[in-house]
Amino acid sequence: MAVVYDTRAVSVTAPPGHGGSVLDRHMGYLYSSALHVTSQSIRDLAEETGMPVGCHGWIELYDLERTNARRAGTE
């Protein structure tokens, strides 16, 4: 399986008030397919201000075992 680099992905970190470096606070990436607001807008705002951009969002959690069973047709 080829890995596709998503140039519109957004890095997600805990707020600076949580302590530690940016690397310590890094939690992962949100890929463009998961964003309802374009990641380009977020990057443009961060570039214009020269500061981190704070965002609030919601994620939808799935029962991975059940989802995988459905995909495999074993449920």
N, CA, C and O of each residue as an XYZ file, in Angstrom:
300
protein
N       0.848     -1.178      0.000
C       0.000      0.000      0.000
C       0.893      1.241      0.000
O       1.781      1.372      0.842
N       0.661      2.122     -0.920
C       1.450      3.351     -1.015
C       0.930      4.380     -0.023
O      -0.277      4.515      0.182
N       1.853      5.097      0.583
C       1.497      6.164      1.505
C       1.417      7.461      0.708
O       2.355      7.827      0.000
N       0.295      8.146      0.829
C       0.094      9.401      0.107
C       0.299     10.545      1.084
O      -0.328     10.584      2.144
N       1.175     11.474      0.729
C       1.458     12.632      1.573
C       0.363     13.667      1.373
O       0.105     14.085      0.244
N      -0.279     14.080      2.444
C      -1.364     15.062      2.390
C      -0.798     16.435      2.750
O      -0.561     16.722      3.924
N      -0.583     17.273      1.753
C       0.003     18.599      1.988
C      -0.950     19.525      2.723
O      -0.537     20.583      3.198
N      -2.231     19.142      2.825
C      -3.209     19.986      3.507
C      -3.514     19.500      4.927
O      -4.417     20.024      5.578
N      -2.769     18.503      5.409
C      -2.976     18.010      6.771
C      -2.595     19.093      7.782
O      -1.749     19.944      7.509
N      -3.227     19.048      8.942
C      -2.976     20.029      9.998
C      -2.451     19.302     11.224
O      -3.039     18.317     11.670
N      -1.341     19.789     11.767
C      -0.760     19.216     12.979
C      -1.615     19.593     14.179
O      -2.120     20.712     14.262
N      -1.775     18.656     15.106
C      -2.584     18.893     16.299
C      -1.698     18.741     17.530
O      -1.032     17.721     17.710
N      -1.701     19.778     18.381
C      -0.934     19.736     19.629
C      -1.816     20.222     20.773
O      -2.801     20.933     20.570
N      -1.432     19.818     21.981
C      -2.105     20.344     23.169
C      -1.696     21.809     23.330
O      -0.634     22.201     22.846
N      -2.507     22.618     23.992
C      -2.166     24.039     24.182
C      -0.866     24.214     24.965
O      -0.503     23.350     25.763
N      -0.159     25.335     24.742
C       1.100     25.590     25.451
C       0.966     25.522     26.972
O       1.923     25.167     27.661
N      -0.205     25.857     27.498
C      -0.414     25.824     28.936
C      -0.286     24.427     29.542
O      -0.183     24.286     30.760
N      -0.291     23.406     28.704
C      -0.140     22.032     29.190
C       1.313     21.697     29.514
O       1.600     20.642     30.081
N       2.223     22.589     29.157
C       3.639     22.384     29.457
C       4.327     21.512     28.417
O       3.685     20.788     27.656
N       5.644     21.603     28.409
C       6.432     20.823     27.461
C       6.620     21.550     26.147
O       6.005     22.584     25.884
N       7.482     20.982     25.335
C       7.766     21.573     24.027
C       6.646     21.223     23.051
O       5.755     20.435     23.367
N       6.702     21.812     21.877
C       5.720     21.498     20.835
C       5.773     20.004     20.520
O       4.737     19.375     20.302
N       6.968     19.442     20.496
C       7.091     18.010     20.212
C       6.474     17.167     21.321
O       5.857     16.136     21.053
N       6.643     17.608     22.574
C       6.042     16.881     23.704
C       4.513     16.911     23.626
O       3.853     15.941     23.998
N       3.959     18.010     23.148
C       2.506     18.200     23.123
C       1.849     17.681     21.847
O       0.623     17.632     21.750
N       2.666     17.294     20.871
C       2.124     16.859     19.580
C       1.273     15.603     19.747
O       1.699     14.631     20.370
N       0.058     15.637     19.181
C      -0.863     14.500     19.308
C      -1.100     13.779     17.987
O      -1.571     12.642     17.983
N      -0.785     14.412     16.881
C      -1.000     13.762     15.590
C      -1.391     14.762     14.530
O      -1.150     15.962     14.664
N      -2.000     14.251     13.469
C      -2.399     15.085     12.338
C      -3.856     14.833     11.983
O      -4.363     13.720     12.127
N      -4.510     15.868     11.525
C      -5.833     15.734     10.926
C      -5.641     15.888      9.421
O      -5.141     16.911      8.954
N      -6.032     14.894      8.686
C      -5.879     14.937      7.248
C      -7.006     15.755      6.624
O      -8.083     15.887      7.205
N      -6.755     16.292      5.460
C      -7.716     17.199      4.822
C      -9.085     16.553      4.655
O     -10.099     17.249      4.695
N      -9.132     15.254      4.472
C     -10.426     14.587      4.303
C     -11.272     14.643      5.573
O     -12.489     14.470      5.513
N     -10.637     14.884      6.721
C     -11.357     14.945      7.993
C     -11.742     16.373      8.375
O     -12.407     16.580      9.389
N     -11.334     17.352      7.580
C     -11.580     18.752      7.917
C     -12.755     19.302      7.125
O     -12.819     19.151      5.904
N     -13.687     19.941      7.829
C     -14.816     20.573      7.147
C     -14.470     21.998      6.725
O     -15.062     22.527      5.784
N     -13.523     22.619      7.411
C     -12.988     23.916      7.020
C     -11.640     23.618      6.381
O     -10.879     22.798      6.895
N     -11.342     24.261      5.291
C     -10.105     23.914      4.604
C      -8.891     24.201      5.461
O      -8.789     25.252      6.093
N      -7.981     23.259      5.473
C      -6.760     23.426      6.242
C      -5.928     24.590      5.706
O      -5.127     25.165      6.442
N      -6.110     24.942      4.433
C      -5.377     26.071      3.869
C      -5.730     27.359      4.606
O      -4.852     28.190      4.835
N      -6.985     27.540      4.978
C      -7.402     28.728      5.721
C      -6.701     28.802      7.068
O      -6.274     29.875      7.495
N      -6.583     27.663      7.733
C      -5.909     27.613      9.032
C      -4.422     27.936      8.869
O      -3.861     28.712      9.642
N      -3.788     27.333      7.853
C      -2.366     27.609      7.614
C      -2.141     29.075      7.253
O      -1.178     29.681      7.723
N      -3.014     29.658      6.424
C      -2.880     31.070      6.047
C      -2.964     31.974      7.277
O      -2.196     32.927      7.404
N      -3.896     31.673      8.181
C      -4.042     32.476      9.393
C      -2.797     32.378     10.265
O      -2.329     33.389     10.789
N      -2.260     31.184     10.427
C      -1.051     30.994     11.226
C       0.138     31.723     10.601
O       0.943     32.327     11.310
N       0.245     31.666      9.287
C       1.350     32.339      8.601
C       1.233     33.859      8.730
O       2.233     34.544      8.942
N       0.029     34.378      8.606
C      -0.198     35.824      8.684
C       0.114     36.372     10.068
O       0.710     37.442     10.193
N      -0.285     35.645     11.109
C      -0.091     36.126     12.477
C       1.266     35.740     13.054
O       1.750     36.381     13.986
N       1.883     34.691     12.503
C       3.161     34.226     13.050
C       3.006     33.543     14.398
O       3.985     33.370     15.125
N       1.786     33.155     14.734
C       1.516     32.522     16.027
C       0.704     31.250     15.806
O       0.094     31.078     14.751
N       0.694     30.359     16.796
C      -0.159     29.171     16.685
C      -1.626     29.581     16.600
O      -2.033     30.582     17.190
N      -2.398     28.819     15.880
C      -3.826     29.083     15.735
C      -4.578     28.088     16.608
O      -4.402     26.876     16.484
N      -5.407     28.612     17.482
C      -6.212     27.749     18.342
C      -7.532     27.426     17.675
O      -8.222     28.323     17.189
N      -7.884     26.172     17.647
C      -9.134     25.732     17.044
C      -9.829     24.758     17.985
O      -9.189     24.071     18.781
N     -11.110     24.717     17.878
C     -11.899     23.721     18.596
C     -12.536     22.826     17.545
O     -12.911     23.285     16.466
N     -12.651     21.581     17.863
C     -13.269     20.679     16.913
C     -13.850     19.471     17.611
O     -13.701     19.285     18.818
N     -14.503     18.675     16.830
C     -15.097     17.450     17.338
C     -14.605     16.311     16.464
O     -14.429     16.458     15.255
N     -14.393     15.196     17.093
C     -14.054     14.000     16.333
C     -15.130     12.961     16.601
O     -15.744     12.938     17.668
N     -15.340     12.121     15.633
C     -16.315     11.053     15.785
C     -15.546      9.764     15.996
O     -14.696      9.408     15.181
N     -15.832      9.067     17.070
C     -15.141      7.836     17.394
C     -15.962      6.643     16.920
O     -17.191      6.647     16.990
N     -15.277      5.648     16.450
C     -15.916      4.422     15.990
C     -15.406      3.243     16.813
O     -14.280      3.260     17.311
N     -16.234      2.236     16.948
C     -15.812      0.978     17.531
C     -15.044      0.254     16.429
O     -15.652     -0.332     15.534
N     -13.715      0.289     16.487
C     -12.891     -0.223     15.393
C     -13.092     -1.712     15.156
O     -13.129     -2.157     14.009
N     -13.223     -2.488     16.232
C     -13.421     -3.925     16.045
C     -14.725     -4.200     15.300
O     -14.759     -5.030     14.392
N     -15.788     -3.509     15.679
C     -17.084     -3.708     15.023
C     -17.043     -3.212     13.580
O     -17.587     -3.857     12.683
N     -16.399     -2.065     13.357
C     -16.276     -1.525     12.003
C     -15.504     -2.483     11.118
O     -15.905     -2.740      9.984
N     -14.392     -3.017     11.626
C     -13.589     -3.954     10.838
C     -14.367     -5.251     10.566
O     -14.256     -5.820      9.480
N     -15.150     -5.717     11.543
C     -15.959     -6.924     11.356
C     -17.001     -6.705     10.267
O     -17.252     -7.593      9.452
N     -17.605     -5.526     10.257
C     -18.592     -5.211      9.209
C     -17.948     -5.211      7.835
O     -18.494     -5.745      6.869
N     -16.774     -4.599      7.770
C     -16.064     -4.549      6.470
C     -15.690     -5.937      5.998
O     -15.726     -6.222      4.801
N     -15.330     -6.801      6.931
C     -14.922     -8.157      6.574
C     -16.128     -9.062      6.349
O     -15.976    -10.187      5.871
N     -17.334     -8.581      6.690
C     -18.540     -9.379      6.509
C     -18.698    -10.473      7.531
O     -19.391    -11.460      7.283
N     -18.050    -10.311      8.710
C     -18.129    -11.344      9.746
C     -19.064    -10.966     10.867
O     -19.122    -11.659     11.883
N     -19.794     -9.888     10.706
C     -20.734     -9.488     11.770
C     -22.144     -9.789     11.367
O     -23.074     -9.524     12.129
